[in-house]
Amino acid sequence: MPTTPVPAENRSAVRSLLRLWPYVRPVRARLSAAAFVAILASCVGLVIPLVLKWMVDGPVADRDPAGVWLGALYLLLLGLAEALLFGLRRWLVARPLAGVEAGMRADLYRRLQRLPVAFHDRWASGQLLSRGTTDLMLLRMFLAFPLTFLLVNGVTILVGVGIMLVQDWSLGLVVLGPAVPVMITCAVFEKKYSEVARRAQDQVGDLTTVVEESVLGIRIIKGFGRHRSQARAFHELSHTLRGTELRKARLLAAIWAVIVTLPELAIGAALVVGAVQVADGELSAGTLVAFLSTALALRWPVESIGFLLAMSQEAATATDRYFEVMDAEVESPGGVGDRASVPGGGERDPASRGASQAVRALGEARPPAAGLTFENVRFRYPDAPPDSPPVLDGVDLHVRPGESMALVGATGSGKTTLTALIPRLHEVTEGRITLDGEDITALPREELRALVAVAFEEPTLFSASVGENVLMGAGEGAGSDALERALAVAQADFVHALPEGTDTQVGEQGLSLSGGQRQRLALARAVVGEPRFLVLDDPLSALDVHTEAAVEAALRRVLADTTALIVAHRPSTVLLADRVALLSRGRIAAVGTHHELLRTNAEYAHLMSGAGEQEEHRR
């Protein structure tokens, strides 16, 4: 199961976390106020040992009950003040940090919508999902707690140490003895924990992917009886994640043992030394009580260092994972000059640039062709090995205005890839594609995709109503008339028999409908906007013979006013088109009518498998 690459080991947690500043900046005032309140609360807690010193050396030594009660009142008031201040800190950070998390999640979603298809082809959906859920939760927790208390506890330790040194410098040095080994342990821990935290969060993404795929593919799993193998895969990933989490727990336990044990030993040593000094009259009992109370008050700030560092490392890793997506190059809006870059953000190599410029020069030397034109189009997937042959190599094809062109070829010949280049789901490597003489890279993507409607071979539907799924292919303001017209073209009248008609929720992936029903709704979505250019990828493959004939009859009326490219595998679909283009080994091998190619091209006749004659006879 692939995961995203682990960052270099010299990654700086501080540098990573500083990238959160643009999101934190709008709420910096409340976070600063919360930190100030928390520091004030901690300092109030450090006043309590001084009150104890006054009580022991004063009212207790003088046997003054009234003074003891007064001291008790002071302690109660200080405790209430500390509790109220910490409550105020939590109130100050709750709302703004929820807003920060929501804003980051919204930005991530918008980024995912703008990233090219090639990015989504490389990334598992579970990895992206975990970045929008688990990682952002970790970041909110970091901003709410460790970010504040790393500062608060640092200030508390400094103030507390200062108070102890003022009380008795020799005891203060005894307590400070473990400081150096604790700092060395924290430095070693930080590096090791960072690596394990990254591994664990990637494994959570892998596990999320398996769960998501199992839910979406439950029919396949049940149909083939593969529940045991899926359970084994889930168990293996769960076991791996469990081992990683236990590794994290062992590291945390190790640093916790060091951070807790050494200061406790130091406090014990200070108690013995202080008791000796009190016995010798060198130190008052109140001073010893105040010193030890201050040392005990510093136990929590010191002991919390371990898990605060752990949470900070997890937050730094979550930040890196979040920005791996946010840093990915998005699709440019389009327009003049957009051809300069290739998917992945790099520049075209000089040879490719020269070929593209030659093609553009050739296009400028002759009048631009109307309709849909491919000029010396070459395409290789961005992550393909450099020495691998291109998927498309020198494709030249012209679909005249108002003409329907069927695209036929063997499996793997590049038909679907070719259709994906028209709406710029992928970018051509060389050459150009024009719509009515205009290079598609000169058009803003939004405008281009308003001109070109696409129905893919896999009819994806969303968890929405039938009407909402179909009208997704129309512009703003499209209403019931456009919806009914598109449903009629796709012969999707079955929707009116659904429980709530076009308002019926189709469910996730539309799996509550049959394959043919989903395909008809996808076709309706493609034609509802009455596009100038229509790209259909085998749009009738899931239909029965009678429904296919009815759809073809209605679709012919739509195609009469549209420039269309139709990927076809069956003669019945081919006969929808005015002409046929044969794609073979990434090139256009022949263009002609269905009957011409049956007579003159052996490869085409073989692809039709003799069914063409039967279709011709039927006509």
C-alpha positions in Angstrom: 0.0 0.0 0.0 1.7 3.2 -1.1 2.2 6.1 1.2 3.4 9.6 0.7 7.2 10.0 0.9 8.7 10.6 4.3 10.4 14.1 4.6 14.1 14.4 5.0 15.4 13.6 8.5 16.8 17.2 9.0 13.2 18.5 9.0 12.8 21.3 11.5 9.7 20.9 13.7 9.7 24.6 14.4 10.0 25.5 10.7 7.1 23.2 9.9 4.9 24.7 12.6 5.7 28.2 11.6 3.8 27.5 8.4 0.6 27.6 10.4 1.1 31.3 11.1 -1.2 32.6 8.2 -4.0 30.6 9.8 -3.2 31.6 13.4 -2.6 35.3 12.6 -6.3 36.3 12.6 -6.8 34.9 16.1 -3.4 35.8 17.5 -4.9 38.4 19.9 -7.1 35.8 21.7 -4.3 33.2 21.7 -1.9 35.7 23.2 -4.5 36.6 25.8 -5.0 33.0 26.6 -1.3 32.5 27.0 -1.1 35.5 29.3 -4.0 34.3 31.4 -2.3 30.8 31.7 1.0 32.3 32.8 -0.8 34.5 35.3 -2.6 31.3 36.6 0.7 29.5 37.0 2.3 32.4 38.8 -0.7 32.5 41.1 0.0 28.9 41.9 3.6 29.7 42.8 2.4 32.3 45.3 0.9 29.5 47.4 4.3 28.2 48.7 5.1 31.7 49.9 1.9 31.9 51.8 2.8 28.5 53.4 6.1 29.9 54.4 4.4 32.8 56.1 2.0 30.5 57.9 4.7 28.1 59.2 7.1 30.7 60.3 4.4 33.0 61.6 1.0 31.9 62.9 1.9 28.2 63.3 5.2 29.0 65.1 3.4 31.6 67.2 0.4 29.3 67.9 -1.9 31.9 66.4 -5.2 30.3 65.3 -6.6 33.4 63.8 -3.5 33.8 61.6 -3.8 30.1 60.5 -7.4 30.7 59.5 -6.4 33.8 57.6 -3.7 31.9 55.8 -6.1 29.2 54.9 -8.5 31.8 53.4 -5.6 33.2 51.4 -4.8 29.7 50.1 -8.5 29.1 49.2 -8.7 32.4 47.3 -5.5 31.7 45.4 -6.7 28.2 44.4 -10.0 29.6 43.2 -8.2 32.4 41.2 -6.0 29.8 39.6 -8.9 27.6 38.6 -10.9 30.5 37.2 -7.9 31.8 35.2 -7.4 28.3 33.6 -11.1 28.1 32.8 -10.9 31.5 31.1 -7.9 30.4 29.1 -9.9 27.4 27.7 -12.9 29.7 26.8 -10.5 32.1 25.0 -9.1 29.4 22.7 -12.1 27.2 22.0 -14.0 29.3 19.4 -11.1 30.7 17.4 -9.3 27.4 17.1 -12.5 25.7 15.9 -12.5 28.5 13.2 -8.9 27.8 12.4 -9.5 24.1 11.9 -12.6 24.8 9.7 -10.7 27.3 7.6 -7.8 24.9 7.0 -10.2 22.1 6.1 -12.0 24.4 3.7 -8.7 25.4 2.1 -7.7 21.8 1.7 -11.0 20.9 0.1 -10.7 23.8 -2.4 -7.1 22.8 -3.2 -8.2 19.2 -3.8 -10.8 20.5 -6.3 -8.2 22.4 -8.2 -5.4 19.8 -8.3 -5.0 18.0 -11.6 -6.3 14.5 -12.3 -2.7 13.2 -12.4 -2.3 14.2 -8.7 -5.5 12.2 -7.7 -4.3 9.3 -9.8 -1.1 9.1 -7.7 -2.7 9.6 -4.2 -4.8 7.2 -2.3 -8.1 8.7 -1.2 -7.6 7.5 2.3 -4.4 9.5 2.6 -6.2 12.6 1.5 -9.0 11.9 3.8 -6.7 11.4 6.8 -5.1 14.8 6.2 -8.5 16.5 6.3 -9.6 14.8 9.5 -7.0 13.2 11.8 -4.2 15.6 10.9 -6.3 18.8 11.3 -7.6 17.4 14.6 -4.0 17.1 15.8 -3.2 20.6 14.7 -6.2 22.0 16.6 -5.1 20.1 19.7 -1.6 21.5 19.4 -2.8 25.1 19.0 -5.1 24.6 22.0 -2.7 23.0 24.4 1.0 22.3 23.7 1.5 25.7 21.9 0.3 27.6 25.0 1.8 25.4 27.6 5.2 25.0 26.2 5.4 28.8 26.8 3.5 28.8 30.0 5.5 25.9 31.5 8.8 27.4 30.4 7.9 30.7 32.2 6.6 28.8 35.2 9.9 26.8 35.5 12.0 29.9 35.2 9.9 31.8 37.8 9.8 28.8 40.1 13.6 28.2 39.9 14.1 31.9 40.7 11.9 31.6 43.8 13.8 28.5 44.9 17.2 30.1 44.4 16.1 33.1 46.4 14.8 30.8 49.2 18.1 28.9 49.4 20.6 28.8 46.6 22.3 25.6 47.7 19.1 23.6 47.7 18.3 25.3 44.3 21.5 23.9 42.8 20.6 20.4 44.1 17.2 20.5 42.4 18.7 21.9 39.1 21.2 19.0 39.0 19.1 16.8 36.5 18.5 19.7 34.1 21.3 18.7 31.7 20.5 15.0 31.4 16.8 15.9 30.9 17.6 18.3 28.1 19.9 15.7 26.4 17.1 13.1 26.7 14.6 15.5 25.1 16.8 16.2 22.2 17.3 12.5 21.4 13.6 11.8 22.0 12.5 14.5 19.6 14.3 13.1 16.6 13.2 9.5 17.2 9.6 10.4 18.0 9.4 12.5 14.8 10.2 9.6 12.6 7.7 7.2 14.3 5.0 9.8 14.4 5.3 10.3 10.6 5.2 6.6 10.0 2.1 6.2 12.2 0.1 9.0 10.5 0.9 7.6 7.0 -0.2 4.2 8.2 -3.5 5.7 9.4 -4.0 7.0 5.9 -3.3 3.6 4.4 -5.8 2.0 6.9 -8.4 4.6 6.0 -7.9 3.8 2.3 -8.6 0.1 2.9 -11.7 0.8 4.9 -13.0 3.3 2.3 -12.4 0.8 -0.6 -14.0 -2.0 1.3 -17.1 0.0 1.9 -17.4 1.3 -1.6 -16.6 -2.2 -3.0 -18.7 -4.2 -0.7 -20.7 -5.7 -3.5 -17.5 -7.0 -5.2 -16.2 -8.3 -1.8 -19.4 -10.1 -1.1 -19.9 -11.3 -4.7 -16.6 -12.9 -4.9 -16.5 -14.0 -1.3 -13.3 -12.0 -0.6 -14.3 -10.8 2.9 -11.6 -13.0 4.5 -8.8 -11.6 2.3 -10.0 -8.1 2.9 -10.2 -8.8 6.6 -6.6 -10.1 6.5 -5.4 -7.0 4.7 -7.1 -4.8 7.3 -5.7 -6.9 10.1 -2.2 -6.7 8.7 -2.4 -2.9 8.4 -4.0 -2.6 11.8 -1.3 -4.8 13.3 1.4 -2.7 11.7 -0.2 0.5 13.0 -0.5 -1.1 16.4 3.2 -1.8 16.4 4.0 1.7 15.4 1.8 3.1 18.1 3.4 0.9 20.7 6.8 2.1 19.5 5.5 5.7 20.2 4.3 4.6 23.6 7.6 3.0 24.5 9.5 6.2 23.5 7.1 8.3 25.5 7.4 6.0 28.5 11.2 6.2 28.3 11.3 10.0 28.3 8.6 10.1 30.9 10.6 7.8 33.2 13.7 10.0 32.8 11.8 13.3 33.3 9.9 12.0 36.3 12.6 10.0 38.1 15.5 12.5 38.0 13.5 15.5 39.4 12.0 13.2 42.1 15.4 12.1 43.1 16.6 15.7 43.2 13.6 16.7 45.3 14.4 13.8 47.7 18.0 14.9 48.0 16.9 18.5 48.6 14.5 17.3 51.4 17.4 15.4 53.1 19.8 18.4 52.8 17.1 20.9 53.9 16.1 18.8 56.9 19.7 18.7 58.0 20.0 22.5 57.6 16.8 23.0 59.6 18.1 20.7 62.4 21.3 22.7 62.5 19.4 25.9 62.6 20.8 27.1 59.3 17.3 27.2 57.7 13.8 27.9 58.9 11.1 25.3 58.7 8.9 27.7 56.8 11.6 28.2 54.2 12.0 24.5 53.7 8.3 24.0 53.4 8.1 26.9 50.8 11.1 25.5 48.9 9.7 22.0 48.7 6.2 23.3 47.9 7.6 25.3 45.0 9.6 22.2 43.8 6.5 20.1 43.9 4.5 22.8 42.1 7.1 22.6 39.3 6.6 18.8 38.9 3.8 19.2 36.4 5.5 21.7 34.2 8.6 19.5 34.1 6.9 16.2 33.7 4.6 17.5 31.0 7.6 18.3 28.8 7.6 14.7 27.4 4.1 14.6 26.1 4.1 18.3 25.1 7.1 17.5 22.9 5.4 14.4 21.5 2.2 16.4 20.6 4.4 19.1 19.0 6.2 16.5 16.9 2.9 15.0 15.8 1.6 18.4 15.0 4.7 19.2 13.0 4.2 15.9 11.1 0.6 16.8 10.5 1.6 20.2 9.2 4.0 18.6 6.8 1.4 16.2 5.5 -1.2 19.0 5.2 1.2 21.2 3.2 2.3 18.3 1.0 -1.2 18.7 -0.6 -1.4 22.5 -0.3 2.0 22.8 -2.0 1.1 20.6 -5.0 0.8 22.6 -8.2 -2.9 23.3 -9.1 -4.4 23.5 -12.5 -3.8 27.0 -13.8 -7.0 29.0 -14.7 -5.9 28.9 -18.3 -5.4 31.5 -20.9 -2.6 32.8 -23.0 0.8 31.5 -22.0 -0.6 28.6 -20.0 1.3 26.2 -22.4 4.6 27.1 -20.7 4.2 24.6 -17.9 3.6 20.9 -17.7 1.9 18.8 -15.0 4.0 18.7 -12.0 5.2 22.3 -12.2 8.3 21.8 -14.3 9.2 23.5 -17.6 9.0 21.6 -20.9 12.3 20.4 -22.2 13.7 22.4 -25.1 12.9 19.7 -27.7 9.3 19.6 -26.6 9.1 23.4 -26.5 10.5 23.5 -30.0 8.0 21.0 -31.3 5.1 22.8 -29.7 6.3 26.1 -31.2 6.6 24.5 -34.6 3.0 23.3 -34.4 1.8 26.7 -33.3 3.7 28.3 -36.2 2.1 25.8 -38.6 -1.3 26.7 -37.2 -0.7 30.4 -37.6 0.4 29.9 -41.2 -3.0 28.6 -42.3 -6.6 29.6 -41.5 -7.7 28.1 -38.2 -10.0 25.1 -38.6 -13.4 25.2 -37.1 -14.7 22.3 -35.0 -12.4 20.1 -32.9 -8.9 19.6 -34.1 -5.9 17.6 -32.9 -2.6 18.8 -34.3 0.4 16.5 -33.8 -0.8 15.7 -30.3 1.6 13.7 -28.2 1.0 12.6 -24.6 2.9 10.8 -21.9 1.8 10.6 -18.3 3.9 12.8 -16.0 5.0 9.9 -13.8 5.8 7.5 -16.7 9.4 6.4 -17.1 11.3 8.8 -19.5 12.2 5.9 -21.8 8.6 4.6 -22.1 6.7 5.1 -25.3 4.0 7.9 -25.2 0.4 6.9 -24.9 -0.4 9.1 -27.9 2.1 9.9 -30.5 1.5 12.4 -33.3 -2.3 12.3 -33.3 -3.8 14.4 -36.1 -7.6 14.5 -36.3 -10.3 17.0 -37.4 -13.9 16.8 -36.4 -15.9 19.3 -38.5 -18.4 21.7 -36.9 -21.7 19.8 -36.2 -20.1 16.5 -37.1 -20.1 13.4 -34.9 -16.8 11.4 -34.9 -16.6 7.9 -33.5 -13.3 6.9 -32.0 -12.5 3.2 -32.2 -9.5 1.3 -31.1 -8.3 -1.8 -29.2 -8.2 -1.8 -25.5 -5.3 0.3 -24.3 -4.9 2.2 -27.5 -5.4 5.5 -25.7 -9.0 6.4 -26.5 -10.0 7.5 -23.0 -6.8 9.4 -22.6 -7.4 11.2 -25.9 -10.9 12.3 -24.7 -9.5 13.5 -21.3 -7.2 15.9 -23.1 -10.1 17.9 -24.6 -11.4 19.3 -21.2 -7.7 19.4 -20.0 -8.1 16.8 -17.4 -4.5 16.0 -18.6 -2.2 18.4 -20.5 -0.8 17.5 -23.9 2.9 16.8 -23.9 3.4 18.2 -27.4 1.1 19.5 -30.1 -2.1 21.3 -29.6 -5.9 20.9 -29.6 -8.2 23.6 -30.9 -11.9 24.3 -30.6 -13.2 26.4 -33.5 -9.6 27.4 -34.2 -8.7 28.5 -30.7 -6.0 26.6 -28.7 -7.7 25.1 -25.6 -4.7 26.3 -23.5 -5.6 29.9 -24.5 -9.1 29.4 -22.9 -9.7 29.7 -19.1 -10.4 26.3 -17.8 -13.8 27.4 -16.5 -14.8 28.6 -20.0 -13.4 25.6 -21.7 -15.3 23.2 -19.5 -18.5 25.2 -20.1 -18.0 24.5 -23.9 -17.2 20.8 -23.6 -19.4 18.3 -21.8 -18.1 14.9 -21.0 -19.8 11.5 -20.2 -17.2 9.1 -18.9 -17.2 5.4 -19.3 -17.7 4.9 -15.5 -20.9 6.8 -14.7 -20.1 8.4 -11.3 -23.0 9.8 -9.3 -22.9 11.7 -6.1 -24.9 11.4 -2.8 -27.5 13.9 -4.0 -30.9 13.8 -5.7 -31.4 12.7 -9.3 -32.1 16.2 -10.4 -29.0 17.6 -8.7 -26.8 15.0 -10.3 -28.1 15.7 -13.8 -28.2 19.6 -13.4 -24.5 19.4 -12.4 -23.8 19.5 -16.1 -25.8 22.7 -16.7 -25.0 26.3 -16.0 -26.4 28.4 -13.2 -30.2 28.9 -13.4 -31.0 25.7 -15.3 -34.4 24.5 -14.2 -36.9 21.7 -14.6 -37.4 22.2 -18.4 -33.7 21.5 -19.1 -33.8 18.6 -16.6 -36.8 17.0 -18.3 -35.3 17.5 -21.8 -32.1 15.8 -20.8 -33.9 12.9 -19.1 -35.9 12.4 -22.3 -32.7 12.4 -24.5 -31.2 9.8 -22.2 -34.4 7.8 -22.0 -34.2 8.1 -18.2 -37.9 8.3 -17.6 -37.5 5.7 -14.9 -36.7 8.5 -12.5 -40.4 9.5 -12.4 -41.2 6.0 -10.9 -38.7 6.5 -8.1 -40.3 7.2 -4.6 -39.7 11.0 -4.8 -39.1 11.4 -8.6 -36.2 13.6 -9.5 -35.9 14.6 -5.8 -35.0 11.0 -4.9 -31.6 10.6 -3.3 -29.5 8.2 -5.3 -27.1 7.3 -2.5 -23.3 7.1 -2.5 -21.8 6.4 -6.0 -25.4 5.9 -7.2 -25.2 2.2 -6.3 -28.9 2.1 -5.5 -29.4 2.3 -9.2 -28.6 -0.3 -11.9 -25.5 0.2 -14.2 -27.8 1.1 -17.1 -29.7 3.7 -15.0 -26.5 5.3 -13.8 -25.2 5.5 -17.4 -28.4 7.1 -18.6 -28.2 9.7 -15.8 -24.6 10.4 -16.7 -25.6 10.9 -20.3 -28.4 13.2 -19.3 -25.8 15.2 -17.3 -23.6 15.6 -20.4 -26.4 16.9 -22.6 -28.4 19.0 -20.2 -26.3 22.1 -20.8 -26.7 21.8 -24.6 -22.9 22.1 -25.0 -21.2 23.1 -28.3 -18.8 20.1 -28.0 -19.7 16.7 -26.6 -17.3 14.0 -25.6 -18.9 10.6 -24.9 -16.8 7.7 -23.7 -18.7 4.5 -24.7 -22.0 6.0 -23.4 -24.3 3.1 -24.1 -22.2 0.1 -23.0 -24.5 -0.8 -20.0 -27.8 -0.5 -21.9 -30.0 -3.3 -23.1 -30.8 -3.5 -26.8 -34.2 -1.9 -26.7 -33.1 0.9 -24.4 -30.0 1.5 -26.5 -32.1 1.9 -29.6 -34.4 4.4 -27.9 -31.4 6.4 -26.6 -29.7 6.4 -30.0 -32.8 7.8 -31.7 -33.0 10.6 -29.1 -29.3 11.2 -29.1 -29.1 11.6 -32.9 -31.3 14.7 -32.6 -28.8 16.2 -30.0 -25.8 15.3 -32.1 -27.2 17.0 -35.2 -26.4 20.4 -33.5 -23.3 19.4 -31.6 -19.7 18.7 -32.5 -19.1 15.3 -30.9 -16.3 12.8 -30.3 -17.7 9.4 -29.2 -15.6 6.5 -28.0 -17.3 3.4 -29.3 -16.8 -0.3 -29.1 -20.0 -1.6 -30.7 -21.3 -1.0 -34.2 -24.6 0.3 -32.9 -22.7 3.1 -31.2 -20.4 3.7 -34.2 -23.5 4.2 -36.4 -24.4 7.3 -34.3 -21.4 9.1 -35.9 -20.9 10.6 -39.3 -17.4 9.3 -39.5 -15.1 7.0 -37.7 -11.4 7.4 -36.6 -9.4 4.3 -35.9 -6.8 4.8 -33.1 -4.0 2.3 -33.2 -0.8 2.3 -31.2 -1.3 5.9 -30.2 -1.9 7.2 -33.7 -4.9 7.8 -36.0 -4.5 4.9 -38.5 -7.6 5.6 -40.6 -10.6 7.9 -40.9 -13.8 7.2 -42.9 -17.3 6.1 -42.6 -18.2 2.9 -40.8 -18.9 1.1 -44.1 -15.8 2.4 -45.8 -13.5 1.2 -43.0 -15.2 -2.2 -42.9 -14.3 -2.6 -46.6 -10.8 -1.1 -46.6 -9.3 -1.6 -43.1 -8.7 -5.1 -41.8 -7.9 -3.9 -38.2 -11.2 -2.0 -38.0 -13.1 -5.0 -39.4 -11.5 -7.2 -36.8 -12.5 -4.8 -34.0 -16.1 -4.9 -35.2 -15.8 -8.7 -35.1 -18.1 -9.2 -38.0 -21.0 -7.6 -36.2 -20.8 -4.6 -38.5 -22.3 -6.6 -41.4 -25.2 -7.6 -39.1 -25.7 -4.0 -38.1 -25.6 -2.9 -41.8 -28.1 -5.6 -42.7 -30.4 -4.4 -39.9 -30.3 -0.9 -41.2 
